[in-house]
Amino acid sequence: MITGNIDGKIMVRRWLVTFKPFRIFVVGIGFFSLCFLMTSLGGQFSAKRLGDSPFTIRTEVMGGVESRGVLRKISDMLEVILKRMDSLSKLDNSTTSDTRRLDELSSAINRFQPAGLVERIQAIAQNVSNMAVRVEQILQNSMAAGRAVRDGSSGQCEVPRDPRYPDCPGKVDWMRARWTSDPCYAFYGVDGSDCSFLIYLSEVEWFCPPLAWRNHSSPPTVHTHTHQTTTTKRQAAFRTDLSSLLDQVGTGKESLSFMKRRMRRLASQWGTAAQRLHAKLRQRWREQKKILVHVGFLTEESGDVFSPKVLKGGPLGEMVQWADILTALHVLGHNLKISMSVKELQGFLGVPPGRGSCPLTGPLPFDLIYTDYHGMQQMKQHMGLSLKRHKCHIRVIDTFGTEPAYNHEDYATLHGYRTNWGYWNLNSRQYMTMFPHTPDNSFMGFVSEELNDTEKRSIMQNKVNNMAVVYGKEASMWKLQGKEGFLQILHRYMEVHGTVYYETQRPPEVPAYVKNHGLLPQHELQTLLRKAKLFIGFGFPYEGPAPLEAIANGCIYLQPKFHPPHSSLNHEFFRGKPTSREVSSQHPYAEQYIGRPHVMTVDYNNSQEFDSAIREIMSTEVEPYLPYEYTCEGMLERVHAYIQHQDFCAPEVPFPPANSSSSKLGLSSPGSPGPQFVLLPNSSALTWAPDASAPDAWPPLSSLRLLASQEGQSCVEACQRANLVCESALFRFVNNKDALRGLEVQCEVVEAEVNHVFPAFSVLRRECSLQKDPLLYSCAGHSPKYRRLCPCRDYRRGQVALCRDCL
């Protein structure tokens, strides 16, 4: 399709900024040339002023080939004018004589140039694209009509009444009323006739039966849930050179520059990690995947509030994580495409032009798509019906997590869990978090720089025992009420340093005794942290990467404990987020998974407790520490396992098997061969019986540990108490009567219901409830009325995302 590629508004804005006499001359010449081209259409050209309305161009198209050529010439001419204007805009240092000559020339031109020149040029630029689209539609309609005549159709098509396609008549009625609502319908040949509706609804969409008079020798449009490809599978090979990745990331934004600097700084560590993982996997076959990464929050269409703040103390956590995700996928050897705009997204996906009402035709060109919530909204807008069919390929990078009750659209709407995010009806493991705080989701994470033994010894020898660095780059973070008291205590013992951004004057929120370094580049911040003994948080931001970087550089991290815990129910920051998770401190991961002596969590409102903590920190020596899961190798290992084992497109094999006499409720028949669960030695947990048949699953059933929670306790808490992790992927194996029997639960009634707390049982009422909707399998759900059946699992040391047999 021929389309004008000149945005009239942008063009006129550029001219108004740089409109000088010589430029008037060039535009005038361009305008008269353009008029000659318009008249060469063989039709009529008129530009008549109608009040203050835009100008219109009327053409009578005499021939398809000729009109296409002329339209292309018009577009080319406008491009030439723009290029001349761009080059002229750089001529800002004309001499006085040059300027006088240009003024004289301009005066001469003004005597014969038409009035309203700029308005006319604007009108042309705005109308060329519309006119070209209309010409193309006319030509398509003519060709469609010709085909219909050749195929024996007079253009009068009867709407079929086929029980196999019950929605067809209704869809035709909808098309009759709304086919002009989206240009994508005309793109696929819809012209307002019933025949075109039926062709579209049978060949592009799937609501009507194929038409007998159409040529069906070509392969039909593929409408499947899985990625279709005729190419043979390729083996993924580890990469250590990041140059091609850096080229793909692109330029033009400070956020992208930040990400590329991070990639370069950690390149050698990624290379070493790749070699280690390669040796660990023992040359095991790894399939190379075609992967699209669409970073929605950095697109102009989403507002991109992050890029302008990179150099002003703004949040960097998301950019840190995305940089590491891109690097991990590249190093693992996958075929990667990166999208930073909606236009790039449309191009990679092959989205038809328009407003997203029409589906993609053919298979999805990617095995996996990594994006965020902004990207999900953009794909919904531009993929239309196709998003539902292809959503099993999507992975959503989600900092704070999405719980199943919020993810299930109908359930969330009915039970008060609906938010501005969530409600996508994905498998909950398709959401990937920054920290392992939501076991219903998958833990993606990021990396921190790993030190060798020599660097660790040097850091410990050069620590300044009374030096503290405050976690907070923005002045607003220092406004927290009540900070004066604990800051005075801290100042009594230690020299306090800050890294608060400022432009000209010192931020008034920062006390005078604080040595403020301003916003530091990463390497200078790292040098500061390697000297400091203490890294102290004020309570915000939540769950960022900085505390892990400080601990990795030998600091002790001190943070406030929250009374009561912060959540979407009581705190503005979390309100509207698709989770009910309670945050007990500024950084729960550091508190729960690292802990003392590297992390201390105290009540800042208790001055005695705070004072005692400072004195303890000054007398405590710690080595730099970094959890394995936040090393480059740990992230590569985790991402590799997800890509090779998580498949949300393949239908799950029913369990219990569909031919079971009681499979509707997951009940074992009286004659079933032995129990599926047995009691672990010296434990109240059950495990899968060694002699029971074990269906294929990931994580494997060998990792399963079945527990019953207490009333009001979630499976997250119940598993943590047993030093295990809740695994939502294993719920389907415990959602049955065998599991209840193994836990010696007495059930007078067993029912299947839609409730995010089930499977569970009530001891008081002797009622047992199983889960009816797999999307609501939830580790997070809890109720004071029920004890829950919890599928816990073991995990690898330093890698909570993976069970011992998961790799």
Summary of the structure (lengths in Angstrom):
residues: 807
radius of gyration: 32.4
end to end distance: 49.7
largest distance: 105.4
contacts: 2544
relative contact order: 0.07
helix: 42%
strand: 12%
